[in-house]
């Protein structure tokens, strides 16, 4: 298991703050920031050896599987909170 030093922690917090800024201001997070965060996480996982890389890749895969229904649907993520099941017709 790797232990994050101060520079790594600051870098990860910076990515999260910039993503939150874009999300609040523009209601979207740029793909460059998302892919950059994924690459950073995989590189930090690789620093922990094969076990760390495997854990980072598994986390990325689980995140993709959770978000995949939103990507494949025509409904945006913000609108899914207003959905109810069974559908209510007025």
C-alpha positions in Angstrom: 0.0 0.0 0.0 1.3 3.4 -0.9 1.1 6.4 1.4 0.3 9.7 -0.2 2.7 12.5 0.5 1.8 16.1 0.7 2.4 17.0 -2.9 0.2 14.1 -4.2 -2.6 15.1 -1.8 -2.4 18.7 -2.9 -2.5 17.6 -6.6 -5.6 15.4 -6.0 -7.4 18.1 -4.1 -6.5 20.6 -6.8 -8.1 18.3 -9.5 -11.2 18.0 -7.3 -11.5 21.7 -6.7 -11.1 22.6 -10.4 -13.7 20.0 -11.3 -16.1 21.4 -8.7 -15.4 24.9 -10.1 -16.3 23.9 -13.6 -19.3 21.9 -12.4 -20.7 24.8 -10.5 -19.9 27.5 -13.0 -20.5 25.8 -16.4 -22.6 22.8 -15.3 -20.1 20.4 -16.9 -16.6 19.0 -16.2 -14.2 19.1 -19.2 -13.1 15.7 -20.5 -9.5 16.8 -20.3 -9.8 17.1 -16.6 -11.7 13.8 -16.2 -9.1 11.9 -18.3 -6.3 13.7 -16.6 -7.7 12.6 -13.2 -8.0 9.0 -14.3 -4.5 9.0 -15.6 -3.2 10.5 -12.4 -5.1 7.9 -10.3 -3.7 5.0 -12.5 -0.1 6.4 -12.2 -0.4 6.7 -8.5 -1.8 3.2 -8.3 1.1 1.9 -10.5 3.5 3.5 -7.9 2.2 0.9 -5.5 3.1 -2.0 -7.8 0.9 -4.4 -9.6 -1.5 -4.7 -6.6 -1.9 -0.9 -6.6 -2.4 -0.7 -10.3 -5.0 -3.5 -10.2 -6.9 -1.7 -7.4 -6.9 1.6 -9.3 -8.1 -0.1 -12.5 -10.8 -1.9 -10.6 -12.0 1.4 -9.1 -12.0 3.0 -12.5 -14.0 0.0 -14.0 -16.6 0.1 -11.1 -17.0 3.9 -11.6 -17.6 3.3 -15.3 -20.1 0.6 -14.7 -22.0 2.8 -12.2 -22.1 5.7 -14.7 -22.7 3.7 -17.8 -26.5 3.8 -17.7 -26.4 7.6 -17.6 -24.0 7.7 -20.5 -26.2 5.5 -22.6 -29.5 7.2 -21.8 -30.9 10.4 -23.2 -31.4 11.7 -19.7 -28.7 13.7 -18.1 -27.4 13.0 -14.6 -29.1 16.0 -13.2 -32.5 15.0 -14.4 -32.4 11.5 -13.0 -33.0 12.8 -9.5 -36.4 13.9 -10.6 -37.4 10.5 -12.0 -39.8 8.3 -10.0 -40.7 4.7 -10.4 -43.4 3.8 -11.3 -43.8 6.8 -13.6 -46.6 9.1 -12.4 -48.9 10.5 -15.1 -50.9 13.7 -14.6 
